[in-house]
Amino acid sequence: MSITRMLPTSRASHIVIHNETIYLAGQVASELKPDIGHQTRQVLAEIDKLLERAGSDKSRALAATCYLADMKDFDGFNAVWEAWIDRDNHPARTTVKAAMVSPDYLVEITVIAAR
């Protein structure tokens, strides 16, 4: 069984591929504007780039775990999420409230996808 690790940092790889399954590390916004829509769009754009680099796309997403710093942002997050997901291929999804590593982060998303 082959394991490929891509874009490693000192703590983790941004992409790990095992057989034909792609695991993405949690993604956060790079521009920390205090707007859930802006941060969510940034995170999803980065997920698109990582999936493409791994040989996949959002239509092959199997599962997503979404972390929100504050559940008051749930509706705003969902508006962006629903515009992004592939209409015919919704992944399984979990959304939870979580303490973020920085109070400037409003959302973090991890994805598992098929290649």
All heavy atoms as an XYZ file, in Angstrom:
896
protein
N       0.834     -1.176      0.000
C       0.000      0.000      0.000
C       0.876      1.236      0.000
O       1.725      1.389      0.863
C      -0.898      0.013      1.225
C      -1.938     -1.059      1.211
S      -3.016     -0.853      2.633
C      -3.394     -2.552      2.910
N       0.617      2.099     -0.940
C       1.460      3.280     -1.039
C       0.861      4.451     -0.255
O      -0.352      4.611     -0.182
C       1.660      3.652     -2.505
O       0.806      4.656     -2.909
N       1.749      5.244      0.319
C       1.363      6.476      1.005
C       2.216      7.597      0.422
O       3.441      7.492      0.377
C       1.584      6.387      2.529
C       0.730      5.280      3.135
C       1.277      7.730      3.184
C       1.001      5.032      4.613
N       1.552      8.654     -0.046
C       2.235      9.824     -0.581
C       1.905     11.002      0.312
O       0.739     11.252      0.617
C       1.768     10.121     -2.025
O       2.000      8.968     -2.830
C       2.496     11.321     -2.599
N       2.936     11.730      0.719
C       2.754     12.918      1.555
C       3.225     14.125      0.752
O       4.336     14.144      0.247
C       3.544     12.782      2.846
C       3.094     11.578      3.661
C       4.008     11.322      4.840
N       3.872      9.967      5.323
C       2.903      9.512      6.103
N       1.944     10.329      6.477
N       2.861      8.257      6.490
N       2.340     15.130      0.645
C       2.642     16.298     -0.169
C       2.558     17.571      0.670
O       1.744     17.665      1.580
C       1.657     16.384     -1.339
C       1.690     15.157     -2.257
S       0.333     15.118     -3.445
C       0.823     16.450     -4.521
N       3.400     18.526      0.324
C       3.439     19.832      0.985
C       3.626     19.703      2.501
O       2.846     20.230      3.288
C       2.163     20.624      0.665
C       1.861     20.829     -0.818
C       0.494     21.469     -1.004
C       2.946     21.651     -1.484
N       4.694     19.014      2.903
C       4.926     18.850      4.342
C       5.395     20.140      5.005
O       6.049     20.972      4.374
C       6.017     17.780      4.394
C       6.764     17.948      3.113
C       5.730     18.378      2.094
N       5.012     20.289      6.254
C       5.527     21.366      7.101
C       6.260     20.693      8.258
O       6.385     19.470      8.286
C       4.387     22.261      7.644
O       3.616     21.499      8.582
C       3.496     22.772      6.527
N       6.653     21.455      9.238
C       7.331     20.859     10.392
C       6.372     20.042     11.253
O       6.799     19.234     12.066
C       7.991     21.951     11.241
O       7.006     22.835     11.733
N       5.048     20.237     11.065
C       4.065     19.536     11.902
C       3.201     18.539     11.163
O       2.688     17.601     11.765
C       3.133     20.559     12.557
C       3.823     21.430     13.545
C       2.827     22.273     14.307
N       3.553     23.126     15.212
C       3.592     24.443     15.115
N       2.910     25.057     14.182
N       4.293     25.144     15.975
N       2.960     18.776      9.866
C       2.000     17.924      9.146
C       2.198     18.090      7.647
O       2.858     19.016      7.185
C       0.568     18.331      9.512
N       1.595     17.195      6.906
C       1.523     17.332      5.452
C       0.161     17.922      5.109
O      -0.843     17.555      5.730
C       1.672     15.971      4.776
O       2.955     15.433      5.022
N       0.113     18.805      4.134
C      -1.168     19.369      3.726
C      -2.027     18.331      2.998
O      -3.256     18.395      3.047
C      -0.975     20.597      2.831
C      -0.607     21.821      3.598
N      -1.532     22.628      4.199
C       0.604     22.357      3.885
C      -0.923     23.620      4.810
N       0.383     23.472      4.649
N      -1.353     17.381      2.320
C      -2.051     16.328      1.583
C      -1.388     15.001      1.917
O      -0.160     14.892      1.861
C      -1.950     16.541      0.057
C      -2.496     17.905     -0.360
C      -2.649     15.414     -0.696
C      -2.151     18.297     -1.794
N      -2.207     13.997      2.226
C      -1.718     12.624      2.349
C      -2.632     11.764      1.485
O      -3.857     11.856      1.579
C      -1.735     12.127      3.814
C      -1.340     10.653      3.879
C      -0.811     12.970      4.681
N      -1.998     10.951      0.638
C      -2.764     10.058     -0.234
C      -2.405      8.624      0.131
O      -1.225      8.250      0.139
C      -2.450     10.321     -1.715
C      -2.734     11.785     -2.067
C      -3.261      9.368     -2.603
C      -2.210     12.218     -3.416
N      -3.415      7.841      0.440
C      -3.243      6.425      0.750
C      -4.145      5.653     -0.198
O      -5.368      5.869     -0.200
C      -3.623      6.138      2.206
C      -3.519      4.701      2.564
N      -4.613      3.924      2.798
C      -2.437      3.898      2.723
C      -4.232      2.705      3.095
N      -2.911      2.658      3.058
N      -3.532      4.791     -0.995
C      -4.261      4.125     -2.073
C      -4.923      5.209     -2.923
O      -4.245      6.060     -3.435
C      -5.228      3.083     -1.537
C      -4.501      1.915     -0.886
O      -3.373      1.595     -1.256
N      -5.115      1.311      0.105
N      -6.207      5.257     -3.037
C      -6.887      6.264     -3.853
C      -7.708      7.229     -3.002
O      -8.643      7.855     -3.502
C      -7.765      5.585     -4.910
C      -6.977      4.811     -5.957
C      -6.018      5.701     -6.758
O      -6.464      6.741     -7.286
O      -4.825      5.350     -6.858
N      -7.345      7.349     -1.724
C      -8.046      8.268     -0.829
C      -7.118      9.419     -0.464
O      -5.960      9.213     -0.114
C      -8.518      7.537      0.449
O      -9.328      6.423      0.070
C      -9.330      8.462      1.339
N      -7.661     10.639     -0.543
C      -6.914     11.858     -0.273
C      -7.389     12.438      1.053
O      -8.596     12.621      1.260
C      -7.154     12.891     -1.391
C      -6.711     12.329     -2.739
C      -6.464     14.216     -1.073
C      -7.297     13.075     -3.919
N      -6.456     12.743      1.923
C      -6.749     13.360      3.215
C      -6.106     14.748      3.219
O      -4.891     14.856      3.018
C      -6.164     12.533      4.360
C      -6.674     11.118      4.394
C      -6.064     10.121      3.629
C      -7.771     10.776      5.181
C      -6.539      8.819      3.653
C      -8.248      9.472      5.210
C      -7.631      8.500      4.441
O      -8.110      7.215      4.468
N      -6.892     15.780      3.419
C      -6.352     17.129      3.509
C      -6.254     17.551      4.963
O      -7.157     17.270      5.762
C      -7.245     18.125      2.779
C      -7.455     17.911      1.279
C      -8.281     19.060      0.704
C      -6.141     17.756      0.541
N      -5.183     18.251      5.292
C      -5.067     18.860      6.614
C      -6.099     19.972      6.721
O      -6.595     20.483      5.714
C      -3.659     19.423      6.798
N      -6.415     20.350      7.949
C      -7.350     21.450      8.153
C      -6.844     22.720      7.497
O      -5.664     23.059      7.617
N      -7.735     23.407      6.805
C      -7.378     24.634      6.095
C      -8.055     25.828      6.758
O      -9.231     25.755      7.125
C      -7.800     24.544      4.628
C      -7.134     23.407      3.873
C      -5.624     23.538      3.861
O      -5.071     24.574      3.475
N      -4.936     22.490      4.298
N      -7.302     26.907      6.899
C      -7.812     28.152      7.460
C      -7.522     29.280      6.473
O      -6.692     29.136      5.570
C      -7.200     28.478      8.838
C      -7.605     27.439      9.884
C      -5.689     28.581      8.753
N      -8.196     30.395      6.654
C      -8.023     31.545      5.773
C      -6.640     32.167      5.944
O      -6.078     32.156      7.036
C      -9.105     32.577      6.052
N      -6.122     32.727      4.869
C      -4.848     33.439      4.948
C      -5.070     34.927      5.208
O      -4.205     35.593      5.756
C      -4.035     33.242      3.670
O      -4.785     33.660      2.550
N      -6.223     35.451      4.802
C      -6.594     36.840      5.090
C      -7.627     36.809      6.199
O      -8.749     36.361      5.997
C      -7.190     37.520      3.863
C      -6.227     37.721      2.729
C      -6.908     38.339      1.521
O      -7.930     39.038      1.688
O      -6.417     38.112      0.424
N      -7.262     37.266      7.363
C      -8.109     37.104      8.543
C      -9.069     38.274      8.733
O      -9.064     38.951      9.756
C      -7.242     36.885      9.777
C      -6.363     35.638      9.669
C      -5.487     35.504     10.893
C      -7.196     34.395      9.459
N      -9.911     38.487      7.739
C     -10.956     39.500      7.864
C     -12.054     38.943      8.752
O     -12.319     37.740      8.750
C     -11.503     39.864      6.493
C     -10.455     40.536      5.622
C     -11.014     41.002      4.316
C      -9.928     41.669      3.501
N     -10.405     42.135      2.217
N     -12.717     39.801      9.518
C     -13.721     39.329     10.480
C     -15.074     39.030      9.828
O     -16.112     39.458     10.292
C     -13.814     40.490     11.473
C     -13.508     41.694     10.649
C     -12.488     41.238      9.637
N     -15.041     38.259      8.762
C     -16.252     37.945      8.009
C     -16.246     36.470      7.651
O     -15.327     36.008      6.965
C     -16.293     38.831      6.759
C     -17.427     38.470      5.832
O     -17.222     37.610      4.950
O     -18.518     39.042      6.002
N     -17.224     35.740      8.097
C     -17.267     34.290      7.858
C     -17.339     33.964      6.374
O     -16.725     33.004      5.915
C     -18.429     33.621      8.652
C     -18.308     32.085      8.596
C     -19.779     34.058      8.116
C     -17.103     31.521      9.289
N     -18.060     34.768      5.610
C     -18.164     34.509      4.176
C     -16.817     34.602      3.490
O     -16.434     33.723      2.706
N     -16.082     35.656      3.786
C     -14.763     35.856      3.182
C     -13.814     34.720      3.562
O     -13.151     34.139      2.692
C     -14.188     37.202      3.625
C     -12.848     37.500      3.037
N     -12.695     38.001      1.767
C     -11.597     37.358      3.542
C     -11.407     38.148      1.520
N     -10.720     37.766      2.580
N     -13.753     34.397      4.839
C     -12.842     33.332      5.275
C     -13.256     31.984      4.686
O     -12.400     31.208      4.253
C     -12.783     33.265      6.805
C     -11.962     34.387      7.394
C     -11.538     34.126      8.826
O     -11.481     32.981      9.287
N     -11.221     35.191      9.552
N     -14.540     31.695      4.635
C     -14.992     30.408      4.094
C     -14.654     30.296      2.614
O     -14.171     29.251      2.159
C     -16.504     30.220      4.316
O     -16.784     30.314      5.719
C     -16.974     28.872      3.798
N     -14.863     31.362      1.853
C     -14.510     31.328      0.426
C     -13.014     31.084      0.242
O     -12.614     30.306     -0.636
C     -14.940     32.625     -0.268
C     -16.426     32.664     -0.589
C     -16.810     33.878     -1.423
N     -16.723     35.126     -0.663
C     -17.654     35.555      0.182
N     -18.751     34.850      0.386
N     -17.486     36.702      0.836
N     -12.174     31.705      1.060
C     -10.731     31.485      0.980
C     -10.373     30.027      1.269
O      -9.565     29.426      0.557
C     -10.003     32.365      1.985
C      -9.748     33.749      1.536
C      -8.729     34.394      2.458
O      -8.602     34.063      3.637
N      -7.981     35.330      1.900
N     -10.954     29.492      2.319
C     -10.652     28.107      2.699
C     -11.082     27.150      1.590
O     -10.335     26.245      1.202
C     -11.332     27.752      4.041
C     -11.237     26.258      4.321
C     -10.718     28.554      5.176
N     -12.271     27.341      1.051
C     -12.760     26.440      0.002
C     -11.939     26.566     -1.277
O     -11.697     25.561     -1.961
C     -14.242     26.688     -0.260
C     -15.155     26.337      0.922
C     -16.594     26.761      0.634
C     -15.082     24.852      1.275
N     -11.464     27.757     -1.591
C     -10.590     27.932     -2.755
C      -9.276     27.172     -2.552
O      -8.753     26.549     -3.486
C     -10.321     29.414     -3.005
N      -8.742     27.198     -1.333
C      -7.517     26.454     -1.044
C      -7.770     24.947     -1.129
O      -6.936     24.198     -1.642
C      -6.964     26.832      0.332
C      -5.626     26.210      0.649
C      -4.512     26.631     -0.302
O      -4.596     27.701     -0.935
O      -3.529     25.857     -0.407
N      -8.916     24.503     -0.653
C      -9.273     23.082     -0.759
C      -9.354     22.676     -2.225
O      -8.852     21.618     -2.611
C     -10.577     22.796      0.013
C     -10.297     22.847      1.519
C     -11.183     21.457     -0.407
C     -11.532     22.830      2.392
N      -9.958     23.518     -3.066
C     -10.004     23.232     -4.508
C      -8.595     23.048     -5.071
O      -8.337     22.105     -5.834
C     -10.711     24.359     -5.267
C     -12.224     24.315     -5.146
O     -12.802     23.227     -4.917
O     -12.845     25.390     -5.306
N      -7.666     23.947     -4.710
C      -6.285     23.864     -5.203
C      -5.599     22.581     -4.740
O      -4.901     21.920     -5.511
C      -5.478     25.072     -4.730
C      -5.848     26.368     -5.383
C      -5.015     27.496     -4.783
C      -5.581     28.841     -5.150
N      -4.897     29.939     -4.448
N      -5.774     22.246     -3.468
C      -5.131     21.045     -2.931
C      -5.699     19.785     -3.570
O      -4.949     18.855     -3.905
C      -5.279     20.999     -1.407
C      -4.506     22.068     -0.633
C      -4.905     22.050      0.841
C      -3.003     21.898     -0.800
N      -7.004     19.731     -3.735
C      -7.607     18.554     -4.381
C      -7.108     18.406     -5.816
O      -6.805     17.300     -6.265
C      -9.130     18.638     -4.342
C      -9.770     18.426     -2.967
C     -11.276     18.684     -3.042
C      -9.491     17.020     -2.442
N      -7.022     19.522     -6.535
C      -6.505     19.468     -7.902
C      -5.069     18.961     -7.917
O      -4.710     18.107     -8.727
C      -6.580     20.844     -8.558
C      -6.086     20.839     -9.984
C      -6.178     22.189    -10.656
O      -6.673     23.153    -10.039
O      -5.729     22.286    -11.812
N      -4.266     19.449     -7.009
C      -2.865     19.008     -6.928
C      -2.771     17.502     -6.658
O      -1.856     16.830     -7.120
C      -2.139     19.790     -5.840
C      -0.672     19.451     -5.777
C       0.075     20.398     -4.908
N       1.481     20.062     -4.946
C       2.446     20.925     -4.893
N       2.188     22.207     -4.800
N       3.705     20.536     -4.920
N      -3.744     16.980     -5.907
C      -3.756     15.552     -5.575
C      -4.446     14.707     -6.647
O      -4.523     13.496     -6.509
C      -4.447     15.353     -4.232
N      -4.965     15.346     -7.687
C      -5.601     14.598     -8.770
C      -7.084     14.367     -8.568
O      -7.629     13.364     -9.024
N      -7.761     15.295     -7.910
C      -9.180     15.130     -7.628
C      -9.876     16.491     -7.717
O      -9.290     17.468     -8.187
C      -9.368     14.518     -6.233
O     -10.711     14.150     -6.018
N     -11.117     16.532     -7.269
C     -11.861     17.788     -7.189
C     -13.009     17.604     -6.208
O     -13.248     16.503     -5.707
C     -12.371     18.238     -8.568
C     -13.324     17.240     -9.195
O     -14.375     16.932     -8.587
O     -13.039     16.784    -10.311
N     -13.745     18.680     -5.956
C     -14.789     18.656     -4.930
C     -15.911     17.674     -5.236
O     -16.588     17.213     -4.325
C     -15.343     20.050     -4.690
C     -16.077     20.634     -5.876
C     -16.476     22.060     -5.585
C     -17.038     22.724     -6.822
N     -17.240     24.150     -6.607
N     -16.098     17.302     -6.492
C     -17.143     16.326     -6.820
C     -16.817     14.942     -6.278
O     -17.684     14.085     -6.184
C     -17.369     16.247     -8.335
O     -16.299     15.558     -8.975
N     -15.560     14.731     -5.890
C     -15.126     13.437     -5.360
C     -14.901     13.483     -3.845
O     -14.362     12.547     -3.266
C     -13.880     12.984     -6.105
C     -14.205     12.856     -7.631
C     -13.155     12.240     -8.468
N     -12.657     10.983     -7.988
C     -13.242      9.782     -8.177
N     -14.376      9.699     -8.798
N     -12.657      8.690     -7.730
N     -15.323     14.588     -3.229
C     -15.206     14.701     -1.771
C     -16.102     13.662     -1.109
O     -17.265     13.502     -1.475
C     -15.590     16.103     -1.320
N     -15.555     12.969     -0.145
C     -16.288     11.938      0.590
C     -16.832     12.468      1.908
O     -17.952     12.149      2.298
C     -15.373     10.745      0.869
C     -14.734     10.084     -0.357
C     -13.694      9.064      0.083
C     -15.796      9.467     -1.238
N     -16.011     13.262      2.604
C     -16.399     13.765      3.920
C     -15.698     15.091      4.188
O     -14.598     15.331      3.703
C     -16.021     12.763      5.009
N     -16.364     15.927      4.960
C     -15.784     17.201      5.390
C     -16.100     17.392      6.863
O     -17.206     17.085      7.312
C     -16.353     18.354      4.578
N     -15.118     17.886      7.596
C     -15.334     18.300      8.977
C     -15.093     19.798      9.019
O     -14.031     20.273      8.612
C     -14.392     17.567      9.943
O     -14.570     16.156      9.774
C     -14.696     17.936     11.386
N     -16.108     20.515      9.482
C     -16.086     21.979      9.484
C     -16.109     22.457     10.925
O     -16.978     22.052     11.703
C     -17.297     22.516      8.727
S     -17.483     21.785      7.086
N     -15.149     23.295     11.250
C     -15.024     23.835     12.598
C     -15.344     25.323     12.552
O     -14.718     26.062     11.774
C     -13.599     23.638     13.117
C     -13.141     22.206     13.073
C     -12.435     21.714     11.982
C     -13.404     21.342     14.140
C     -12.010     20.390     11.937
C     -12.979     20.026     14.103
C     -12.287     19.558     12.997
O     -11.862     18.249     12.967
N     -16.289     25.762     13.355
C     -16.641     27.175     13.445
C     -16.283     27.692     14.829
O     -16.559     27.028     15.831
C     -18.134     27.385     13.203
C     -18.671     26.956     11.834
C     -20.170     27.188     11.763
C     -17.963     27.700     10.716
N     -15.696     28.868     14.875
C     -15.343     29.464     16.160
C     -16.598     29.878     16.924
O     -16.610     29.857     18.153
C     -14.429     30.667     15.952
N     -17.650     30.224     16.193
C     -18.891     30.686     16.818
C     -20.074     30.212     15.979
O     -20.122     30.472     14.774
C     -18.882     32.214     16.911
C     -19.953     32.757     17.825
O     -21.063     32.182     17.854
O     -19.685     33.765     18.497
N     -21.011     29.542     16.607
C     -22.155     29.009     15.865
C     -23.074     30.104     15.339
O     -23.921     29.840     14.499
C     -22.931     27.995     16.710
C     -22.153     26.712     16.979
S     -21.445     25.934     15.491
C     -22.908     25.202     14.782
N     -22.877     31.347     15.745
C     -23.660     32.446     15.156
C     -23.316     32.600     13.675
O     -24.086     33.175     12.911
C     -23.432     33.754     15.907
C     -22.083     34.398     15.664
C     -21.969     35.756     16.330
C     -20.616     36.373     16.187
N     -20.005     36.417     14.887
N     -22.189     32.053     13.251
C     -21.759     32.119     11.855
C     -22.272     30.957     11.009
O     -21.956     30.872      9.816
C     -20.227     32.154     11.776
C     -19.651     33.464     12.265
O     -20.322     34.504     12.097
O     -18.533     33.450     12.807
N     -23.061     30.067     11.609
C     -23.509     28.855     10.914
C     -24.250     29.168      9.616
O     -23.966     28.581      8.577
C     -24.391     28.018     11.862
C     -24.771     26.670     11.334
C     -23.820     25.671     11.183
C     -26.081     26.383     11.011
C     -24.173     24.411     10.718
C     -26.447     25.130     10.549
C     -25.491     24.142     10.393
N     -25.191     30.103      9.636
C     -25.957     30.423      8.428
C     -25.077     31.053      7.350
O     -25.184     30.713      6.169
C     -27.133     31.340      8.758
C     -28.224     30.638      9.559
O     -28.290     29.394      9.540
O     -29.016     31.347     10.216
N     -24.199     31.971      7.752
C     -23.291     32.580      6.787
C     -22.337     31.569      6.183
O     -22.041     31.607      4.980
N     -21.850     30.654      7.012
C     -20.987     29.583      6.522
C     -21.743     28.711      5.522
O     -21.247     28.418      4.433
C     -20.484     28.734      7.697
C     -19.790     27.479      7.265
C     -18.492     27.522      6.801
C     -20.448     26.258      7.289
C     -17.852     26.365      6.371
C     -19.822     25.101      6.867
C     -18.510     25.157      6.412
N     -22.954     28.310      5.885
C     -23.738     27.446      5.003
C     -24.038     28.096      3.662
O     -24.072     27.418      2.632
C     -25.042     27.024      5.678
C     -24.833     25.851      6.605
O     -23.957     25.016      6.400
N     -25.643     25.786      7.643
N     -24.271     29.399      3.636
C     -24.551     30.087      2.373
C     -23.377     29.923      1.402
O     -23.581     29.639      0.214
C     -24.842     31.560      2.628
N     -22.161     30.067      1.903
C     -20.978     29.915      1.053
C     -20.762     28.445      0.717
O     -20.482     28.087     -0.432
C     -19.731     30.517      1.733
C     -18.479     30.284      0.904
C     -19.939     32.003      1.982
N     -20.895     27.571      1.691
C     -20.722     26.129      1.477
C     -21.669     25.622      0.400
O     -21.280     24.913     -0.522
C     -20.957     25.381      2.790
C     -20.925     23.893      2.652
C     -22.001     23.068      2.434
C     -19.779     23.035      2.705
N     -21.592     21.760      2.355
C     -20.230     21.720      2.519
C     -18.434     23.270      2.905
C     -19.362     20.633      2.506
C     -17.574     22.181      2.907
C     -18.038     20.884      2.712
N     -22.948     25.985      0.501
C     -23.952     25.492     -0.442
C     -23.717     26.008     -1.858
O     -24.052     25.330     -2.830
C     -25.343     25.841      0.055
C     -25.710     25.027      1.294
C     -26.938     25.524      2.027
O     -27.644     26.422      1.512
O     -27.185     25.022      3.140
N     -23.129     27.186     -1.994
C     -22.776     27.693     -3.323
C     -21.561     26.958     -3.888
O     -21.389     26.881     -5.108
C     -22.494     29.195     -3.253
N     -20.723     26.395     -3.009
C     -19.479     25.740     -3.434
C     -19.656     24.260     -3.759
O     -19.068     23.778     -4.726
C     -18.426     25.895     -2.329
C     -17.147     25.161     -2.579
C     -16.123     25.544     -3.401
C     -16.743     23.906     -2.007
N     -15.115     24.618     -3.374
C     -15.469     23.603     -2.523
C     -17.340     23.021     -1.108
C     -14.770     22.439     -2.167
C     -16.647     21.870     -0.748
C     -15.379     21.591     -1.279
N     -20.417     23.533     -2.972
C     -20.451     22.073     -3.142
C     -20.961     21.679     -4.515
O     -21.728     22.395     -5.150
C     -21.301     21.369     -2.051
C     -22.746     21.855     -2.076
C     -20.679     21.493     -0.689
C     -23.679     21.070     -1.178
N     -20.524     20.519     -4.966
C     -21.019     19.952     -6.215
C     -22.460     19.515     -5.973
O     -22.722     18.692     -5.099
C     -20.139     18.765     -6.624
C     -20.557     18.187     -7.953
O     -21.624     17.548     -8.002
O     -19.822     18.380     -8.941
N     -23.380     20.050     -6.704
C     -24.818     19.818     -6.486
C     -25.224     18.348     -6.546
O     -26.196     17.946     -5.924
C     -25.650     20.609     -7.494
C     -25.535     22.090     -7.314
C     -26.434     22.527     -6.185
N     -26.248     23.949     -5.948
C     -26.202     24.483     -4.759
N     -26.317     23.746     -3.698
N     -26.035     25.770     -4.610
N     -24.486     17.537     -7.310
C     -24.850     16.123     -7.466
C     -24.042     15.195     -6.572
O     -24.288     13.986     -6.575
C     -24.664     15.706     -8.930
C     -25.584     16.472     -9.867
O     -26.741     16.745     -9.470
O     -25.142     16.813    -10.975
N     -23.082     15.737     -5.854
C     -22.164     14.883     -5.084
C     -21.835     15.513     -3.737
O     -20.698     15.908     -3.487
C     -20.874     14.656     -5.890
C     -21.153     13.979     -7.197
O     -21.542     12.817     -7.229
N     -20.977     14.697     -8.296
N     -22.819     15.575     -2.870
C     -22.582     16.149     -1.536
C     -21.758     15.188     -0.689
O     -22.087     14.002     -0.602
C     -23.904     16.383     -0.811
C     -24.783     17.381     -1.477
N     -25.981     17.760     -0.955
C     -24.655     18.101     -2.614
C     -26.555     18.652     -1.729
N     -25.768     18.869     -2.749
N     -20.711     15.691     -0.048
C     -19.970     14.824      0.878
C     -20.735     14.687      2.191
O     -21.619     15.494      2.495
C     -18.671     15.605      1.106
C     -19.072     17.037      0.927
C     -20.137     17.033     -0.152
N     -20.400     13.679      2.960
C     -20.869     13.624      4.340
C     -20.208     14.805      5.048
O     -19.079     15.173      4.730
C     -20.449     12.302      4.982
N     -20.934     15.430      5.989
C     -20.377     16.625      6.630
C     -20.711     16.655      8.111
O     -21.811     16.312      8.515
C     -20.920     17.884      5.962
C     -20.269     19.154      6.482
C     -20.874     20.392      5.886
N     -21.691     21.065      6.894
C     -22.294     22.226      6.718
N     -22.218     22.848      5.564
N     -23.000     22.763      7.678
N     -19.731     17.085      8.892
C     -19.913     17.357     10.307
C     -19.499     18.800     10.537
O     -18.486     19.251     10.004
C     -19.015     16.429     11.154
O     -19.366     15.078     10.868
C     -19.163     16.707     12.630
N     -20.295     19.530     11.315
C     -19.943     20.903     11.673
C     -20.017     21.029     13.182
O     -21.020     20.663     13.789
C     -20.910     21.912     11.017
O     -20.917     21.683      9.606
C     -20.475     23.344     11.302
N     -18.932     21.523     13.769
C     -18.872     21.675     15.216
C     -18.307     23.040     15.578
O     -17.590     23.665     14.794
C     -18.010     20.575     15.873
C     -18.599     19.205     15.648
C     -16.586     20.632     15.366
N     -18.629     23.482     16.777
C     -17.999     24.680     17.334
C     -16.675     24.243     17.950
O     -16.607     23.226     18.637
C     -18.888     25.306     18.409
C     -18.274     26.528     19.040
C     -19.172     27.119     20.100
C     -18.462     28.299     20.754
N     -19.250     28.895     21.806
N     -15.628     25.037     17.689
C     -14.306     24.671     18.198
C     -13.525     25.917     18.570
O     -13.659     26.964     17.938
C     -13.540     23.888     17.139
N     -12.703     25.781     19.589
C     -11.761     26.843     19.934
C     -10.652     26.812     18.892
O     -10.044     25.769     18.651
C     -11.201     26.617     21.326
N     -10.404     27.937     18.261
C      -9.381     28.006     17.223
C      -8.037     28.381     17.844
O      -7.969     28.939     18.937
C      -9.768     29.034     16.165
C     -11.071     28.746     15.461
S     -10.925     27.269     14.440
C     -12.545     27.246     13.711
N      -6.973     28.112     17.121
C      -5.630     28.412     17.597
C      -5.420     29.927     17.736
O      -4.604     30.359     18.530
C      -4.566     27.765     16.680
C      -4.516     28.437     15.322
C      -3.211     27.748     17.345
N      -6.180     30.697     16.969
C      -6.136     32.159     17.069
C      -7.573     32.680     17.032
O      -8.398     32.163     16.268
C      -5.363     32.751     15.885
O      -5.613     34.145     15.772
N      -7.896     33.700     17.797
C      -9.256     34.242     17.769
C      -9.619     34.889     16.425
O     -10.789     35.150     16.161
C      -9.272     35.267     18.901
C      -7.852     35.605     19.143
C      -7.050     34.396     18.768
N      -8.628     35.117     15.566
C      -8.890     35.689     14.247
C      -9.441     34.668     13.255
O     -10.030     35.038     12.243
C      -7.623     36.314     13.671
C      -7.147     37.498     14.486
O      -8.001     38.254     15.012
O      -5.924     37.670     14.611
N      -9.224     33.391     13.525
C      -9.751     32.345     12.648
C     -11.217     32.098     12.987
O     -11.563     31.845     14.136
C      -8.983     31.030     12.812
C      -7.564     31.075     12.304
C      -6.509     30.764     13.137
C      -7.289     31.415     10.985
C      -5.197     30.795     12.678
C      -5.985     31.447     10.513
C      -4.951     31.139     11.361
O      -3.665     31.173     10.901
N     -12.060     32.126     11.967
C     -13.492     31.883     12.159
C     -13.906     30.499     11.710
O     -14.925     29.978     12.167
C     -14.307     32.941     11.386
C     -14.012     34.394     11.719
C     -14.863     35.313     10.843
C     -14.244     34.667     13.201
N     -13.123     29.884     10.809
C     -13.499     28.590     10.240
C     -12.245     27.802      9.869
O     -11.226     28.374      9.481
C     -14.414     28.779      8.994
C     -13.721     29.592      7.909
C     -14.918     27.449      8.452
N     -12.339     26.490     10.018
C     -11.324     25.556      9.555
C     -12.065     24.364      8.979
O     -13.069     23.927      9.536
C     -10.405     25.114     10.689
C      -9.312     24.182     10.257
C      -8.275     23.883     11.341
O      -8.294     24.568     12.383
O      -7.466     22.968     11.140
N     -11.564     23.842      7.867
C     -12.233     22.713      7.198
C     -11.204     21.655      6.826
O     -10.149     21.980      6.293
C     -12.977     23.162      5.924
C     -13.996     24.258      6.236
C     -13.668     21.964      5.248
C     -14.648     24.883      5.006
N     -11.534     20.392      7.108
C     -10.751     19.261      6.623
C     -11.625     18.476      5.646
O     -12.855     18.432      5.787
C     -10.311     18.327      7.759
O     -11.448     17.768      8.378
C      -9.486     19.061      8.787
N     -10.978     17.852      4.663
C     -11.709     17.098      3.630
C     -11.012     15.784      3.387
O      -9.774     15.707      3.385
C     -11.803     17.914      2.317
C     -12.323     17.062      1.166
C     -12.692     19.136      2.508
N     -11.809     14.761      3.153
C     -11.340     13.461      2.662
C     -12.018     13.268      1.318
O     -13.226     13.487      1.180
C     -11.712     12.313      3.618
C     -11.080     12.537      4.994
C     -11.300     10.965      3.028
C     -11.594     11.588      6.062
N     -11.240     12.881      0.312
C     -11.788     12.731     -1.049
C     -11.213     11.484     -1.729
O     -10.144     11.000     -1.351
C     -11.464     13.968     -1.880
N     -11.912     11.030     -2.741
C     -11.409      9.961     -3.601
C     -10.605     10.591     -4.723
O     -10.857     11.713     -5.136
C     -12.573      9.158     -4.171
N      -9.625      9.839     -5.213
C      -8.834     10.346     -6.336
C      -9.475      9.896     -7.621
O     -10.146      8.938     -7.718
C      -7.387      9.868     -6.247
C      -6.526     10.521     -7.281
C      -5.107     10.727     -6.899
N      -4.424      9.493     -6.540
C      -3.121      9.417     -6.464
N      -2.392     10.449     -6.722
N      -2.531      8.306     -6.107
